[in-house]
Amino acid sequence: MQVAKIIESYDYGAVDYEQIMLRYWNIDRQPLINSLQLQPGQMVLDAAVGTGLNLPAYPEGVSVVGVDLSEKMMDEARKKSVAADITFKVADLLNLDFSDNTFDAAASGFTLCVVADPVRALSEILRVTKPGAYIAILDYSKSQNPEVQKWQELIYDAALELGFPTGKIKWNALMDYDELIYNSQIPIEVLQDERIESPNPFLCGCQLLLRNLKG
């Protein structure tokens, strides 16, 4: 999805986004953030932070930089009471305005299924995180079940162009994490690859823990 469409869609749905996610994709974010094994004094990239569903899971003593294209989504995130030190910044995951090796770790929730170029977005996350950094990802993904894939193919155009609910959340219903993490030649080690399979094509996903293997 192009940047302008992402901003338009998520600005429009910002106020309702969290209630939609909690109703249809209510997944505890604490295990995701715990997998990063964060220590006091470390700096973490939350990409893209959205309405801040990850934020309550970050521990005290950690600095989190939450980036997102939508200022209105981040306005919702700013309302949360969290233990960690949080900074917000408008940023494009395809062109992050940070120096190499800025962050000790990164987390991403329901993000790469939205961006136009997931390989480039993940490559940017690797660039701005340090060698050996953990990257935790929770996302929608293409099912590994061919029968469910048929239904994901059927909803692909509507999910990407119309959204669900209409105009509010748009994503790539054929987001292929097998291709992204195993076949794209990105310098990562896959430490955890847990798939969330469902006969409902809207509910397939994955939770991943990656290690940055760049030189």
N, C-alpha and C positions, 0 to 999 in steps of 0.2 A: 504494500500500500504506500502511496506517495505521501511525503511529509505534510503537505497542505491538507490532504484528506484525513490524515491521522489527527492533526490538530483540530480540525473542524468537528470530527466525530467525537473526540474525547472531551473537548470543551463543551459540546452539546450535552453529553451524558455525564459530566463530572459529578453533579449533585446526586444522581441516582446510581452511579457506578458501584459504590460499595454495597448497597442493598441488593443490587443485581448479582454481584459476585457471591455474596453471602447466601443468597437464595439458591443459586444454581451451581456454583463452584466453591462451596464453603470448605476450604482445606486449611487445616492448622498450619500456620507459617513457622511455629516455634522449631519443629524438627529441621526445617530448611536452614534457618539461621544458626541453630546449634551445630549443624554439620560443618560450619566454617571454623569452629573452635577458636573463637575470637578471644583476644587477650586485651586487658586495659592498655590504652595508649595507641591501639591500632586504628587505622583509618580504612573505612569500607565504602565502596561505591554501591549504591542501590540504583539499579538501572533496569527499567524506568520506575521511579518511585510511585507514580500514580497518586492515589488517595492515601497512600501510606499503610497498606495492609501488612507490610513486613515490619513496620517501625516498632510496634510494641514488643517485638521479639528480640530486639537488639539489647545487649546487656549494658549496664552502667559502665562508664569509663571508656567506651568506644566512641569514636567520631564517625558519623555517617554523612556522606554527601549524597543526597537524593537528587537525581536528574530526571527531567521529563520534558517533553515538547509542550505539554499543556500546562499553562500557568493556573488554569482553573482547577485542574486535578490536584496540583500542589497546594492550592488554597484549601482544599478539603483535608489534605495531609497535615497542614499546619495546625489544624484544630485538635490533633491528637496529643495526649499526654504520654511522653515516652521517657525512658531512663537514660538513653544514650544522648549524646550531643549531636543535634541534627542541623545540617545546612542544606538549603534547597537552591537549585540552579536550573534554569532553562537550558537544555542541551539536546543535541541530536546524537543518538547512539552511533550513527554512521560517521560522525565527525566530532569526536569528543574533544572539548577544549581543555585538556589536561596534559601535562608532561608525561613522558614514559615513566613507568614504575612509581606512580604516585600512590597507589593503594595497596594495602596488605591483603585485601580480599574483595570479593564482589558477590552480589546477589541480584537475581532477576526473577520477577514473578509475572507470568503471562505477558511476556514482552516480545520475544523473538518471533512468535507467531503473528505479530502485527507489523514488524518492520519490513521494508521492501527487500532488503538484502541481509538475511540472517548471518551469512558467512562474514560479511564485512563488519556487522555489529559485534559479533563474538570476537573477531580479530581486534577490534578497537578496545573491547574490554580486556583482552589479553595484553594489548600494548600498554594500557594505563595501570595494569596491576603488575606486581613484582614477580620475578621468576619464582616458581614454587607456590604462588598464591592459590588459595582455594576459590573456586567459583561455583556457587550454588544456584541452580536453575529449577524453577517450577513453571510448567507451561502446558498449554494445550499441544497435542501432537497427533500426527497421523497414526491410526491404529496399526498394529502388527497383524491383525486379523483381516484377511482379504474380504470377508463378507461385510465387515464394518466399513472397510475402505470404500466399498461401493456406495454406501450411504453418505460418507464424507465427500465423495466426488459429487454426489447429488446436491449437497448443501453448499458446495464450495463457492459458487458465484454469489448466492444470497448472503452468505456469511461475510464475504469480502466487500461486496458492493452495497448491500442493504443494511446489514448488521442485525444483531439480535440483542435486546429488542430493537426495532427499526431505528437506525441512525445512531445508536448509542454505543454498542460494542461491535467492532468489526475485526475479523481475524482470518488467517489462512487456515482453512479446515484441512488442508493437506500438508501442514508443516511437518517436514520429514526429518526427524532427529537422527535416524539411522544415517542418512546422508550427511547431515551436518557434523556429527561428532565422530563418525567412523571413516568417512570417505572424502572429506573436504581438505585433508592435509594440514589442518590447523594444529599447531604444536600443543596438544593437550594430552593428559592422561585421564581416562575415565575411571574414577574411583567408585562411583555409584551410578547405576542406571536402572531406576525403578519405574516401570511403566504402569499407568493407571488405565486398565482396559475396561471397556463397558460395551454392551450391545447398543447403547445410546450413542450415536455418532457425535453428539455435543459434549460428551463427558470423558473423552479419551485424553490422556495427558501423560506427563512424565515428571519425575523428580530426579535431578542429576547432581552429582558432585564431581567437578573437574579440577585438575591441577594444571597450572600454567607451566608448560615445559619449554618456554622460549629460552634462547641462549642468552 
